[in-house]
């Protein structure tokens, strides 16, 4: 079954993407829902967060926490994640690519497409389960600890009171000293999901929906900003939505005999496989056409065919021996009665009084 959203869900997601903020209800220690307004981090926030990352990385190093490289070697040496696991992951990935190739050719039977997508989804879940053995150990490294501090700072900067729209905490120290640890931890997780963007299936559904496309098409024709801000200030969801809007617009503008059916367009995996296969066909056709052209004409240039046009401004102009023009050749052979002269020269005649010196 293709991914579906109700009108209310679609409208809510569009409001979130366009405004760059989201209203959350986060449970505290007492189980009560606390309303908070979270916003995407600004470029300035990310700069300060990077400073926090560097500071935390140094502290973790001073505390002798292992690096990612060191922990990866340790995990392998203890047999937690082995070379056999890596080989198994690579093998499953190759199988996934093979199933996607079959999916690209399956355009007529939706039930068969759904079966193939389930097979692909199960194999992707199998890969995640294998990699999870390694990820648990990597959480205890310098880099992961510093990354947590970085995102905690972004959570502090991106959380506001929904009624006053003022920062939820007066300063960073108040945030770090928050008594309700459970509330802060849940808010931290929610904020990470926000700044990493909506799921791709949601963004793609919005990109091809009529509710969004009327805004997108109007903006492209009028030049009006889609989100009321410069492109340099677009957040991750706005950039992603714009990318997929361009993608689907190019699909809708394909030639009728090449354009996939509406059922394929509404199916993300099927469309990706179709477009990959279509692009491969185009590349093969282009390569075959180029090879045929090179075989027929070789690698010769216009000089090899004696058809180069050299203007008077070219330094080579005076060094080239020129043949007669078509008119001159016709006159010299006696095949024409036209009184013609080479371009740029005047043809004087004894019978033409204007051509005599001192006349006209």
Secondary structure as GFF3:
##gff-version 3
##sequence-region A 1 360
A	DSSP	alpha_helix	7	19	.	.	.	ID=ss1
A	DSSP	beta_strand	21	27	.	.	.	ID=ss2
A	DSSP	beta_strand	33	39	.	.	.	ID=ss3
A	DSSP	alpha_helix	43	62	.	.	.	ID=ss4
A	DSSP	alpha_helix	68	77	.	.	.	ID=ss5
A	DSSP	alpha_helix	83	105	.	.	.	ID=ss6
A	DSSP	alpha_helix	110	138	.	.	.	ID=ss7
A	DSSP	alpha_helix	142	158	.	.	.	ID=ss8
A	DSSP	beta_strand	159	160	.	.	.	ID=ss9
A	DSSP	alpha_helix	172	176	.	.	.	ID=ss10
A	DSSP	alpha_helix	181	195	.	.	.	ID=ss11
A	DSSP	alpha_helix	200	207	.	.	.	ID=ss12
A	DSSP	alpha_helix	210	222	.	.	.	ID=ss13
A	DSSP	three_ten_helix	231	233	.	.	.	ID=ss14
A	DSSP	alpha_helix	236	252	.	.	.	ID=ss15
A	DSSP	alpha_helix	262	265	.	.	.	ID=ss16
A	DSSP	alpha_helix	268	297	.	.	.	ID=ss17
A	DSSP	three_ten_helix	302	305	.	.	.	ID=ss18
A	DSSP	three_ten_helix	317	319	.	.	.	ID=ss19
A	DSSP	alpha_helix	326	332	.	.	.	ID=ss20
A	DSSP	three_ten_helix	353	355	.	.	.	ID=ss21
###
